[in-house]
């Protein structure tokens, strides 16, 4: 398998970055923090994916560490590789919410079904663990030579028993022991009792709030109050209009000298009486018989006085009684005529007074003092209007009284609604408190449920730890001879080339002690330099790669990826290792380094390579 090209849309510090790889040796050079580890992790991520951790682990896991620095929504890229003459493009999106994997067969121009089985077949069964333990080669981490010896022994033991160098059986056993104690300390035995108590309390609260007294009628009362407020406002508006109408009616009546219907009726009666007297007096004043009688009696009086004067003039003694009678008759006639005249004057005086009074009344209400039947009819119509106005005023006063009663009733209802709303608000407040308490209880119960589940998980883990301790005890005491023999054989072949023949073989005894063979003696690993230990480590990694992946220097099946693996190599060791790798390993080699000497040495010896500067 060969890596051809990769493209990073977004991964760590890289954005829209493309890198191509050649056959043979590829040196990726960059100073510290240039992004070499990012690129190395991207390759691993494209092959095996990157899963986001859970809980606290998510804060420091690879997913979080290599989230894009810019354009955070784009957390993806692709890797082109060639296997058995076919070119594939692996496309991955790492973002949890839209994670995806596509594998494009570029040779055939179709998309493959990216099942785990197909991915495993594409990588020839290479797992992420095998990748980390074999073809991805770092350096020994121990700072001292004694520590390096221990690290190598752990490496061999773990490869022998588990195929995984990331495990340290001794440390793992101690870790499991500590983990068990930690798990036992994490058990919360009282959680079950508290959980049962909380469930009972939750049931009680739910029973309480299900009662009718907590039925929410607030909206209904608020709607009712709104309706009542509308009725009050409408009634007040109607009352106001009626008040204005009543005030106007009373003003009209007051301006015309009326206070109520009785005053109108009284004026009407008074006018009718005056008009009747007017008509009667007018008839009396227009009678001619009184004038004729007055004139006749006056003439008779004059005639009697004339007759008495004639008889007196002639001194007719015999006619003296007649003369006296004529004189007396004349006086009587004069008196009668005077009385008739005086009576006629009295009729006219009373008529004038009545006419003036009636005319004044008509003038006040009709604007004309002329007395006539038409004027009286108009007056009567006017009085009828005033009567209707009085009725309207009276009706308005009755309606206003009714409005006041309605307003009083509505205001009482309004106060009742406000009281019920206030009561409902208090009830809802109490309900909210109970619901809040219920929510807190449920949250506590939920947390306790998680605690109970955690207790169960802890119990399960303790059982698993006990089993693992037993298994590891068995494994650590039974190293398989076949693995040791194979490792001796393969590692010896590699150590010869890596050391340039300084050491031509190595052996590992049953106690995992490593010896380097010379022509004269066996050299214990503890007696060699740290640089030599790194060479032994490389030989063991290559031997493990051949064992676990089925690839070796002859076939060059998988690329070898070196991540600052030669830091502790001096120049001679580095030159020897590079020359051996260039000649012995037939596959692709990718070297991540923060030094330029690898490129310089290869260039000096005219070894073809590609330099990629970060």
Backbone torsions as a table, in degrees:
resi	resn	phi	psi	omega
1	UNK	NA	139.0	178.4
2	UNK	-127.8	140.0	171.5
3	UNK	-84.9	129.5	-176.4
4	UNK	-103.5	-47.2	-173.0
5	UNK	-164.3	149.5	173.4
6	UNK	-135.9	153.9	176.5
7	UNK	-136.3	128.0	179.9
8	UNK	-107.0	112.7	172.8
9	UNK	-76.4	-40.5	178.4
10	UNK	-166.3	117.0	-179.6
11	UNK	-164.2	110.0	-178.0
12	UNK	60.6	-130.0	-178.5
13	UNK	-79.6	-12.8	-175.0
14	UNK	-89.4	140.8	177.5
15	UNK	-145.5	124.6	179.9
16	UNK	53.5	57.6	-177.6
17	UNK	-120.9	131.8	178.8
18	UNK	-121.1	135.6	179.0
19	UNK	-135.3	132.6	178.3
20	UNK	-108.8	147.1	179.2
21	UNK	-116.2	145.1	175.4
22	UNK	-101.6	169.3	169.5
23	UNK	-67.0	162.5	179.6
24	UNK	75.8	-137.0	-171.9
25	UNK	-94.9	131.3	173.5
26	UNK	-122.4	120.4	178.5
27	UNK	-104.6	121.4	177.6
28	UNK	-104.9	104.9	-174.8
29	UNK	-102.8	139.9	174.2
30	UNK	-172.0	145.3	176.2
31	UNK	-66.6	171.0	176.5
32	UNK	-56.1	140.6	-178.4
33	UNK	69.7	14.1	178.5
34	UNK	-79.1	-17.4	177.8
35	UNK	114.0	15.2	179.7
36	UNK	-63.3	-46.7	179.3
37	UNK	-62.6	-36.0	176.7
38	UNK	-60.9	-46.1	-179.9
39	UNK	-64.5	-43.8	178.7
40	UNK	-60.3	-44.9	179.5
41	UNK	-65.2	-34.8	177.7
42	UNK	-62.1	-43.0	178.4
43	UNK	-60.0	-48.6	178.8
44	UNK	-60.5	-41.6	179.8
45	UNK	-63.8	-38.1	178.5
46	UNK	-66.6	-34.0	-179.6
47	UNK	-77.1	-41.3	-170.0
48	UNK	-122.9	-4.4	-178.1
49	UNK	81.9	169.3	176.8
50	UNK	-135.1	119.1	-179.9
51	UNK	-97.5	140.6	176.9
52	UNK	-80.2	133.5	178.7
53	UNK	-71.7	172.4	179.5
54	UNK	-116.4	149.6	176.3
55	UNK	64.4	-138.0	-178.2
56	UNK	-64.8	-29.7	-178.9
57	UNK	-61.4	-26.9	-177.1
58	UNK	-67.8	-19.4	-177.4
59	UNK	-72.1	-28.8	-174.5
60	UNK	-124.8	12.8	-178.1
61	UNK	-80.4	171.7	-177.9
62	UNK	-61.2	-37.2	-179.5
63	UNK	-56.2	-49.2	-178.3
64	UNK	-71.6	-40.9	-176.5
65	UNK	-61.0	-36.9	-173.9
66	UNK	-108.3	20.5	171.0
67	UNK	-60.8	143.0	-175.7
68	UNK	-56.7	139.2	176.7
69	UNK	-73.8	-31.7	178.0
70	UNK	-130.7	156.5	-177.5
71	UNK	49.3	61.5	-170.9
72	UNK	-61.6	-17.4	178.7
73	UNK	-73.2	-18.1	-179.3
74	UNK	-103.9	95.5	-178.9
75	UNK	-121.3	78.5	-168.7
76	UNK	-165.9	177.6	177.1
77	UNK	172.9	-170.8	177.6
78	UNK	-145.4	158.5	-179.6
79	UNK	-135.7	125.5	176.0
80	UNK	-99.9	134.7	177.9
81	UNK	-142.5	160.8	179.2
82	UNK	-119.6	132.5	178.1
83	UNK	-139.9	124.3	177.6
84	UNK	53.1	39.9	176.4
85	UNK	82.4	-1.8	179.5
86	UNK	-109.8	135.3	-179.7
87	UNK	-99.0	128.5	178.4
88	UNK	-119.4	148.3	172.9
89	UNK	-120.0	117.8	178.3
90	UNK	-95.3	122.4	178.4
91	UNK	-114.8	127.4	179.5
92	UNK	-131.3	142.0	165.9
93	UNK	-113.5	125.9	-174.1
94	UNK	-93.9	-21.9	-176.8
95	UNK	-57.5	129.7	-172.2
96	UNK	-56.1	-40.7	-173.8
97	UNK	-75.5	-19.2	176.7
98	UNK	-137.7	38.8	-179.3
99	UNK	-61.6	137.0	179.9
100	UNK	-155.6	160.5	176.7
101	UNK	-139.3	126.9	174.5
102	UNK	-127.7	142.0	174.7
103	UNK	-126.1	115.4	-178.8
104	UNK	-102.4	124.7	172.2
105	UNK	-85.1	97.5	-176.6
106	UNK	-70.3	-28.9	179.8
107	UNK	-64.5	-44.0	180.0
108	UNK	-92.5	-14.5	-180.0
109	UNK	70.9	41.8	179.6
110	UNK	-143.0	162.4	178.6
111	UNK	-95.7	127.6	178.1
112	UNK	-82.2	157.3	175.0
113	UNK	-79.1	106.6	-171.3
114	UNK	-78.9	61.8	177.2
115	UNK	-82.8	159.2	175.6
116	UNK	-54.9	-36.0	-179.8
117	UNK	-65.6	-42.3	180.0
118	UNK	-67.8	-41.5	178.3
119	UNK	-60.9	-43.3	178.3
120	UNK	-61.6	-40.7	179.0
121	UNK	-66.3	-40.1	179.8
122	UNK	-62.1	-34.8	-178.5
123	UNK	-97.9	11.9	179.3
124	UNK	54.5	40.1	176.9
125	UNK	78.2	4.1	179.8
126	UNK	-67.7	121.5	177.1
127	UNK	-96.8	169.0	179.0
128	UNK	-63.9	-39.0	177.6
129	UNK	-62.7	-45.7	178.3
130	UNK	-63.1	-39.5	177.4
131	UNK	-58.6	-49.0	-178.7
132	UNK	-65.2	-28.9	-173.5
133	UNK	-96.3	-6.8	-174.7
134	UNK	-130.0	-84.8	-170.0
135	UNK	-72.3	-20.8	173.9
136	UNK	-93.9	104.4	-167.6
137	UNK	-112.1	120.5	175.9
138	UNK	-103.8	-142.8	176.8
139	UNK	-130.3	162.7	174.8
140	UNK	-62.9	137.4	-175.1
141	UNK	-89.7	-18.2	-174.9
142	UNK	-66.6	140.5	-177.4
143	UNK	-81.8	-27.6	-177.5
144	UNK	-110.6	160.9	-179.9
145	UNK	-66.7	-38.1	177.0
146	UNK	-61.9	-41.3	178.6
147	UNK	-64.0	-37.0	178.1
148	UNK	-64.1	-39.4	177.6
149	UNK	-59.5	-47.2	178.9
150	UNK	-60.9	-41.9	-179.6
151	UNK	-63.4	-41.3	178.0
152	UNK	-64.5	-40.3	178.5
153	UNK	-62.7	-43.4	178.2
154	UNK	-62.7	-39.2	178.5
155	UNK	-59.2	-48.2	-178.1
156	UNK	-64.3	-44.9	-179.1
157	UNK	-60.9	-43.2	-177.6
158	UNK	-72.3	-37.7	174.8
159	UNK	-63.2	-36.8	-179.4
160	UNK	-66.8	-41.5	-172.2
161	UNK	-94.7	-31.9	-172.2
162	UNK	-126.7	-15.0	-173.9
163	UNK	74.3	13.8	-174.3
164	UNK	-133.7	112.4	-178.8
165	UNK	-75.3	-13.9	-178.1
166	UNK	-71.5	-9.2	178.9
167	UNK	-96.0	146.0	173.5
168	UNK	-127.0	108.5	-171.5
169	UNK	-60.2	-44.9	-179.4
170	UNK	-62.0	-49.9	179.1
171	UNK	-65.9	-35.8	-179.6
172	UNK	-64.3	-40.6	178.4
173	UNK	-62.8	-45.6	177.9
174	UNK	-63.9	-40.4	178.3
175	UNK	-60.8	-45.0	180.0
176	UNK	-61.9	-39.2	178.0
177	UNK	-61.5	-48.2	178.9
178	UNK	-65.1	-38.6	179.2
179	UNK	-62.6	-39.8	178.1
180	UNK	-62.7	-45.4	177.7
181	UNK	-61.6	-40.8	179.2
182	UNK	-64.4	-41.9	178.8
183	UNK	-64.4	-43.3	178.5
184	UNK	-61.7	-36.9	177.2
185	UNK	-68.8	-25.3	-179.7
186	UNK	-81.9	-7.8	177.6
187	UNK	-68.8	137.8	178.2
188	UNK	-118.6	91.4	-174.6
189	UNK	-65.1	-29.7	-177.0
190	UNK	-78.3	-4.0	-177.0
191	UNK	-61.8	-38.8	-178.4
192	UNK	-63.0	-45.7	179.9
193	UNK	-63.7	-45.3	178.7
194	UNK	-62.0	-38.9	179.9
195	UNK	-63.5	-43.7	178.6
196	UNK	-62.7	-42.8	178.8
197	UNK	-63.0	-42.4	179.3
198	UNK	-64.5	-39.7	178.0
199	UNK	-60.4	-41.5	177.8
200	UNK	-63.4	-42.9	179.2
201	UNK	-64.7	-40.4	178.4
202	UNK	-61.1	-44.4	179.0
203	UNK	-61.8	-40.3	179.6
204	UNK	-63.8	-46.2	-179.6
205	UNK	-63.3	-43.9	179.2
206	UNK	-62.4	-35.1	177.0
207	UNK	-67.5	-40.2	179.7
208	UNK	-63.9	-50.3	-174.5
209	UNK	-72.9	-11.4	177.0
210	UNK	-81.0	-9.0	-179.1
211	UNK	-66.9	157.3	-177.8
212	UNK	-64.8	-25.7	-179.0
213	UNK	-65.7	-19.3	179.2
214	UNK	-100.8	10.5	175.5
215	UNK	-67.5	128.5	-175.2
216	UNK	-79.6	102.0	176.0
217	UNK	-108.7	15.5	-177.0
218	UNK	-58.4	-46.0	-178.6
219	UNK	-62.3	-38.7	179.4
220	UNK	-63.4	-45.8	179.1
221	UNK	-67.8	-37.5	177.5
222	UNK	-64.9	-39.5	176.7
223	UNK	-65.7	-40.6	178.0
224	UNK	-62.7	-44.7	179.4
225	UNK	-63.0	-37.4	177.3
226	UNK	-62.8	-42.9	177.7
227	UNK	-63.5	-43.5	179.1
228	UNK	-63.6	-42.8	177.5
229	UNK	-59.2	-38.8	177.4
230	UNK	-65.0	-42.4	177.8
231	UNK	-63.9	-42.5	178.3
232	UNK	-60.9	-46.2	179.9
233	UNK	-62.0	-43.2	179.1
234	UNK	-65.0	-43.1	178.9
235	UNK	-64.3	-42.7	178.2
236	UNK	-62.8	-38.0	177.2
237	UNK	-64.4	-45.7	178.3
238	UNK	-62.9	-41.6	178.6
239	UNK	-63.5	-41.0	179.4
240	UNK	-62.0	-44.9	177.7
241	UNK	-61.2	-42.9	-179.5
242	UNK	-67.7	-37.4	176.1
243	UNK	-59.5	-44.2	178.2
244	UNK	-63.1	-42.8	178.8
245	UNK	-63.0	-43.1	178.9
246	UNK	-63.7	-43.8	179.7
247	UNK	-62.8	-41.6	177.9
248	UNK	-63.4	-43.4	179.2
249	UNK	-62.0	-46.5	179.0
250	UNK	-63.2	-36.8	178.6
251	UNK	-64.6	-42.7	177.5
252	UNK	-60.2	-46.2	178.7
253	UNK	-62.5	-45.1	-179.4
254	UNK	-63.3	-41.6	178.9
255	UNK	-61.7	-26.6	179.7
256	UNK	-99.8	9.9	174.0
257	UNK	84.1	19.5	-178.8
258	UNK	-111.4	149.1	175.5
259	UNK	-115.7	-31.4	-178.5
260	UNK	-159.9	-174.1	-178.8
261	UNK	-63.1	-35.6	-179.6
262	UNK	-62.9	-40.3	179.7
263	UNK	-66.9	-35.5	176.2
264	UNK	-66.1	-46.1	179.2
265	UNK	-62.6	-38.1	179.2
266	UNK	-63.9	-43.9	178.7
267	UNK	-65.8	-39.5	178.4
268	UNK	-61.8	-43.6	179.3
269	UNK	-64.8	-41.1	179.0
270	UNK	-63.2	-41.9	179.5
271	UNK	-65.1	-43.4	178.9
272	UNK	-62.2	-38.7	178.3
273	UNK	-64.8	-46.1	178.8
274	UNK	-60.9	-43.6	-179.7
275	UNK	-64.0	-37.4	177.7
276	UNK	-64.2	-44.0	177.3
277	UNK	-64.8	-39.3	177.8
278	UNK	-58.4	-49.5	-178.2
279	UNK	-63.8	-42.0	-179.7
280	UNK	-65.1	-46.0	-179.8
281	UNK	-64.7	-37.8	178.3
282	UNK	-62.1	-39.3	177.9
283	UNK	-64.7	-44.0	179.6
284	UNK	-64.1	-41.9	-179.0
285	UNK	-68.0	-26.2	-179.0
286	UNK	-90.7	0.9	178.0
287	UNK	-70.4	126.4	-179.1
288	UNK	-85.5	-23.1	-177.4
289	UNK	-62.0	-35.0	-179.7
290	UNK	-67.9	-38.4	178.4
291	UNK	-67.9	-40.7	179.6
292	UNK	-64.7	-44.0	179.8
293	UNK	-63.5	-40.0	178.7
294	UNK	-65.0	-42.2	179.1
295	UNK	-67.5	-44.2	-178.5
296	UNK	-61.0	-46.0	-179.7
297	UNK	-66.3	-33.9	177.0
298	UNK	-66.9	-42.1	179.3
299	UNK	-65.0	-44.2	177.6
300	UNK	-61.6	-36.9	178.0
301	UNK	-64.4	-41.2	179.2
302	UNK	-66.4	-42.7	-179.6
303	UNK	-63.9	-40.3	178.4
304	UNK	-64.7	-42.5	177.9
305	UNK	-65.0	-35.6	178.5
306	UNK	-66.3	-46.5	179.4
307	UNK	-62.3	-41.6	178.6
308	UNK	-64.7	-38.0	179.3
309	UNK	-67.6	-41.3	179.2
310	UNK	-63.4	-46.1	-179.4
311	UNK	-66.1	-37.8	177.7
312	UNK	-69.9	-32.2	-179.7
313	UNK	-66.8	-45.5	-179.1
314	UNK	-82.4	-2.4	175.6
315	UNK	52.2	46.9	178.9
316	UNK	-87.2	97.6	-172.9
317	UNK	-59.2	-36.5	-176.6
318	UNK	-65.5	-20.6	-178.0
319	UNK	-104.1	13.8	-178.8
320	UNK	-60.4	-44.7	177.2
321	UNK	-59.9	-37.6	178.5
322	UNK	-68.0	-39.0	178.9
323	UNK	-63.0	-41.7	179.7
324	UNK	-65.1	-40.0	179.9
325	UNK	-65.7	-39.8	178.7
326	UNK	-63.5	-40.5	-179.9
327	UNK	-65.6	-42.1	179.8
328	UNK	-64.4	-40.4	178.3
329	UNK	-63.1	-39.1	179.8
330	UNK	-62.8	-45.5	179.3
331	UNK	-60.2	-43.8	179.7
332	UNK	-60.1	-44.9	179.7
333	UNK	-62.8	-39.9	177.7
334	UNK	-62.2	-42.4	178.7
335	UNK	-62.3	-46.2	179.0
336	UNK	-59.4	-45.5	179.2
337	UNK	-61.7	-40.7	179.3
338	UNK	-64.8	-42.1	179.1
339	UNK	-62.6	-42.8	179.9
340	UNK	-62.6	-42.3	179.6
341	UNK	-64.4	-41.9	-179.3
342	UNK	-64.5	-39.9	177.7
343	UNK	-63.0	-41.6	179.3
344	UNK	-64.1	-40.8	177.2
345	UNK	-62.5	-39.8	-179.7
346	UNK	-63.8	-41.8	176.1
347	UNK	-58.7	-45.4	-179.2
348	UNK	-67.1	-37.4	178.3
349	UNK	-63.6	-48.2	179.5
350	UNK	-63.4	-39.5	178.1
351	UNK	-60.6	-45.2	-179.8
352	UNK	-63.0	-43.3	179.0
353	UNK	-62.7	-45.8	179.6
354	UNK	-63.2	-42.5	179.5
355	UNK	-63.0	-41.2	179.7
356	UNK	-65.5	-43.6	-179.9
357	UNK	-64.1	-44.7	179.8
358	UNK	-66.6	-39.8	178.9
359	UNK	-62.9	-39.5	177.3
360	UNK	-62.4	-42.4	179.1
361	UNK	-63.5	-43.1	178.9
362	UNK	-66.5	-38.9	-179.8
363	UNK	-64.5	-37.8	-179.1
364	UNK	-63.9	-39.0	-173.9
365	UNK	-103.2	-19.9	-179.3
366	UNK	-115.6	-14.9	-178.5
367	UNK	81.6	7.1	-179.9
368	UNK	-142.6	129.3	-176.7
369	UNK	-88.7	-3.8	-179.5
370	UNK	-63.4	129.6	-179.1
371	UNK	-96.8	125.3	177.0
372	UNK	-159.3	171.8	178.1
373	UNK	-66.8	-38.3	177.0
374	UNK	-62.9	-40.1	178.6
375	UNK	-64.5	-40.5	178.1
376	UNK	-64.9	-39.1	177.5
377	UNK	-62.6	-42.0	177.2
378	UNK	-63.8	-39.9	177.7
379	UNK	-63.0	-43.0	179.7
380	UNK	-61.9	-41.3	177.9
381	UNK	-62.7	-40.3	178.5
382	UNK	-63.1	-43.7	178.3
383	UNK	-64.3	-33.1	176.3
384	UNK	-63.4	-39.7	176.5
385	UNK	-63.1	-42.5	178.0
386	UNK	-64.3	-36.0	177.7
387	UNK	-63.7	-44.5	177.3
388	UNK	-62.5	-40.4	178.7
389	UNK	-62.6	-40.3	176.6
390	UNK	-63.0	-40.6	176.9
391	UNK	-62.9	-40.6	178.0
392	UNK	-63.1	-43.3	178.4
393	UNK	-60.8	-44.9	179.7
394	UNK	-63.5	-42.9	178.5
395	UNK	-65.1	-40.9	179.0
396	UNK	-62.5	-41.7	178.1
397	UNK	-62.5	-39.3	176.7
398	UNK	-64.4	-43.8	179.7
399	UNK	-65.3	-39.9	178.2
400	UNK	-62.4	-41.2	176.2
401	UNK	-59.7	-42.4	178.1
402	UNK	-64.4	-41.2	177.1
403	UNK	-59.9	-43.1	179.1
404	UNK	-62.4	-39.4	177.0
405	UNK	-65.4	-43.2	178.8
406	UNK	-63.2	-42.4	179.2
407	UNK	-62.5	-41.5	178.5
408	UNK	-61.3	-43.5	179.3
409	UNK	-65.6	-43.3	179.6
410	UNK	-65.5	-40.1	178.8
411	UNK	-65.8	-36.0	174.6
412	UNK	-63.8	-42.6	178.1
413	UNK	-65.5	-38.6	177.3
414	UNK	-61.5	-45.2	178.1
415	UNK	-62.7	-38.5	177.4
416	UNK	-63.2	-41.9	177.9
417	UNK	-63.2	-44.3	179.1
418	UNK	-61.2	-40.3	178.7
419	UNK	-64.1	-42.4	179.6
420	UNK	-68.2	-36.7	177.4
421	UNK	-63.4	-44.9	178.4
422	UNK	-61.1	-41.5	178.3
423	UNK	-64.4	-42.7	178.2
424	UNK	-62.9	-38.7	178.7
425	UNK	-63.9	-41.2	176.6
426	UNK	-63.7	-41.5	179.2
427	UNK	-64.0	-42.9	179.2
428	UNK	-66.4	-35.0	176.1
429	UNK	-63.2	-44.2	176.7
430	UNK	-61.4	-41.1	179.5
431	UNK	-63.1	-42.8	178.7
432	UNK	-61.1	-40.5	177.2
433	UNK	-62.1	-43.7	178.4
434	UNK	-65.0	-41.4	179.1
435	UNK	-65.6	-39.0	176.8
436	UNK	-62.3	-43.7	177.4
437	UNK	-64.1	-39.9	178.0
438	UNK	-62.2	-43.7	179.0
439	UNK	-61.9	-42.5	178.3
440	UNK	-62.1	-41.9	178.4
441	UNK	-62.6	-43.0	-179.9
442	UNK	-65.6	-39.7	177.8
443	UNK	-63.4	-42.4	177.5
444	UNK	-63.1	-41.6	178.9
445	UNK	-63.9	-40.0	177.9
446	UNK	-62.8	-43.3	178.2
447	UNK	-64.3	-42.0	178.7
448	UNK	-66.0	-34.0	176.9
449	UNK	-63.6	-40.7	175.7
450	UNK	-64.7	-37.4	178.1
451	UNK	-63.8	-42.6	177.7
452	UNK	-62.5	-42.5	177.1
453	UNK	-63.4	-38.8	177.5
454	UNK	-64.7	-39.3	175.7
455	UNK	-59.2	-45.2	178.3
456	UNK	-61.8	-43.5	179.1
457	UNK	-62.1	-41.1	179.6
458	UNK	-63.0	-43.5	177.3
459	UNK	-58.5	-44.2	179.3
460	UNK	-63.2	-41.4	-179.5
461	UNK	-67.2	-37.0	177.8
462	UNK	-62.8	-42.6	176.9
463	UNK	-62.1	-42.7	179.6
464	UNK	-65.0	-39.0	178.3
465	UNK	-63.9	-42.3	177.3
466	UNK	-58.7	-44.3	179.1
467	UNK	-65.2	-41.9	-179.7
468	UNK	-64.3	-39.7	178.0
469	UNK	-61.5	-42.2	178.1
470	UNK	-63.6	-44.4	-178.7
471	UNK	-64.8	-44.6	-179.7
472	UNK	-65.6	-34.2	175.9
473	UNK	-62.0	-41.0	178.4
474	UNK	-67.3	-43.6	-177.6
475	UNK	-66.3	-41.2	-177.8
476	UNK	-65.4	-20.6	-178.6
477	UNK	-97.9	-1.5	-176.9
478	UNK	-132.1	74.4	175.4
479	UNK	-76.3	128.9	-177.2
480	UNK	-77.0	127.3	-178.3
481	UNK	-62.3	-35.4	-176.6
482	UNK	-61.9	-39.4	179.6
483	UNK	-66.5	-42.8	179.7
484	UNK	-61.2	-44.5	178.9
485	UNK	-61.3	-43.3	-179.8
486	UNK	-64.5	-45.2	-177.6
487	UNK	-62.3	-40.6	176.6
488	UNK	-58.6	-47.0	-176.6
489	UNK	-64.2	-53.2	-174.5
490	UNK	-70.3	-44.1	-179.8
491	UNK	-63.2	-33.6	178.7
492	UNK	-63.7	-41.1	178.7
493	UNK	-61.9	-41.8	-178.3
494	UNK	-73.5	-37.2	-176.7
495	UNK	-66.3	-30.6	178.2
496	UNK	-61.4	-48.0	-178.8
497	UNK	-71.4	-39.5	-175.9
498	UNK	-66.7	-37.9	-178.6
499	UNK	-91.8	2.1	-179.8
500	UNK	66.9	30.5	177.6
501	UNK	86.3	-0.2	176.6
502	UNK	-59.6	-42.6	173.4
503	UNK	-121.7	128.8	-177.1
504	UNK	-105.2	-4.6	176.6
505	UNK	-162.5	165.2	175.0
506	UNK	-144.0	154.3	-179.5
507	UNK	-136.1	151.5	179.7
508	UNK	-126.9	119.7	-177.6
509	UNK	-85.3	-177.8	-176.1
510	UNK	-66.7	-20.1	177.9
511	UNK	-93.9	13.0	178.4
512	UNK	66.8	21.4	173.5
513	UNK	-80.5	133.2	-176.9
514	UNK	-102.4	134.5	178.6
515	UNK	-128.4	139.8	173.2
516	UNK	-100.9	130.3	-174.8
517	UNK	-92.5	129.6	169.4
518	UNK	-114.1	177.6	-179.0
519	UNK	-67.3	-20.1	-174.7
520	UNK	-111.0	-26.5	-174.0
521	UNK	-162.1	168.9	171.5
522	UNK	-93.4	127.9	-178.5
523	UNK	-103.6	116.6	177.3
524	UNK	-60.9	146.3	-178.1
525	UNK	-59.1	-31.2	-179.4
526	UNK	-63.6	-18.0	-175.5
527	UNK	-96.6	2.5	-179.2
528	UNK	-103.3	167.4	-178.6
529	UNK	-76.8	167.4	178.3
530	UNK	-64.9	-33.7	177.4
531	UNK	-63.1	-42.0	177.6
532	UNK	-64.6	-39.3	177.6
533	UNK	-60.0	-38.9	177.2
534	UNK	-63.7	-36.2	177.0
535	UNK	-65.6	-41.5	175.9
536	UNK	-60.8	-44.1	178.9
537	UNK	-57.8	-43.2	179.3
538	UNK	-64.3	-42.9	179.4
539	UNK	-61.5	-43.3	178.7
540	UNK	-63.3	-40.9	179.2
541	UNK	-62.5	-43.4	-179.8
542	UNK	-66.5	-39.1	177.0
543	UNK	-64.2	-41.8	177.9
544	UNK	-65.2	-37.0	178.5
545	UNK	-61.1	-42.5	179.3
546	UNK	-66.2	-38.7	-179.3
547	UNK	-67.7	-47.8	-171.2
548	UNK	-85.1	-29.6	-176.5
549	UNK	-107.7	-13.3	-178.1
550	UNK	79.3	9.4	-179.9
551	UNK	-112.4	150.2	178.2
552	UNK	-147.2	-171.7	-178.0
553	UNK	-63.1	-28.0	-177.5
554	UNK	-74.0	-44.1	-175.6
555	UNK	-88.6	-33.0	-177.5
556	UNK	58.9	47.0	-175.0
557	UNK	-64.6	-47.6	-177.8
558	UNK	-113.5	151.4	173.7
559	UNK	-65.7	144.5	170.9
560	UNK	-96.2	130.9	-177.5
561	UNK	-117.2	115.6	-179.5
562	UNK	-104.0	122.3	-178.4
563	UNK	-112.3	93.5	-177.3
564	UNK	51.4	40.3	-174.9
565	UNK	-76.0	-20.0	-172.6
566	UNK	-106.9	21.2	-175.9
567	UNK	-59.1	-40.9	-176.4
568	UNK	-92.0	4.4	177.9
569	UNK	-79.6	133.3	169.9
570	UNK	-76.9	177.3	-174.1
571	UNK	-61.7	-41.0	-178.8
572	UNK	-64.6	-47.2	179.5
573	UNK	-61.6	-40.7	-179.1
574	UNK	-65.5	-43.7	179.1
575	UNK	-59.9	-44.9	-178.9
576	UNK	-63.5	-45.7	-178.4
577	UNK	-63.6	-43.3	-178.9
578	UNK	-65.5	-43.3	179.2
579	UNK	-62.9	-40.5	179.3
580	UNK	-65.8	-45.4	179.7
581	UNK	-61.0	-42.5	-177.9
582	UNK	-64.2	-34.0	-176.9
583	UNK	-93.5	-34.1	-171.4
584	UNK	-92.9	-32.1	-176.2
585	UNK	-96.5	119.6	-175.0
586	UNK	-83.5	-8.8	-177.0
587	UNK	-94.1	-171.8	-179.4
588	UNK	-78.3	141.2	179.6
589	UNK	-126.0	128.6	178.2
590	UNK	-121.7	120.4	-176.1
591	UNK	-115.2	116.7	171.4
592	UNK	-91.6	125.9	-177.0
593	UNK	-150.3	153.4	175.8
594	UNK	-105.1	10.3	179.5
595	UNK	-118.9	156.3	178.9
596	UNK	-96.3	-6.2	-172.1
597	UNK	-66.9	-32.0	178.0
598	UNK	-59.3	-46.9	179.6
599	UNK	-66.7	-40.5	179.8
600	UNK	-61.5	-43.7	-179.4
601	UNK	-66.4	-43.1	179.5
602	UNK	-65.4	-39.7	179.5
603	UNK	-65.9	-39.2	-179.5
604	UNK	-64.7	-32.9	-178.9
605	UNK	-98.5	10.6	174.9
606	UNK	56.6	36.0	174.6
607	UNK	-86.7	123.1	-178.6
608	UNK	-62.1	136.9	176.1
609	UNK	-160.6	162.4	173.8
610	UNK	-110.1	129.5	177.2
611	UNK	-101.9	123.3	177.5
612	UNK	-116.3	114.7	-179.7
613	UNK	-97.6	131.6	-178.7
614	UNK	-81.5	NA	NA
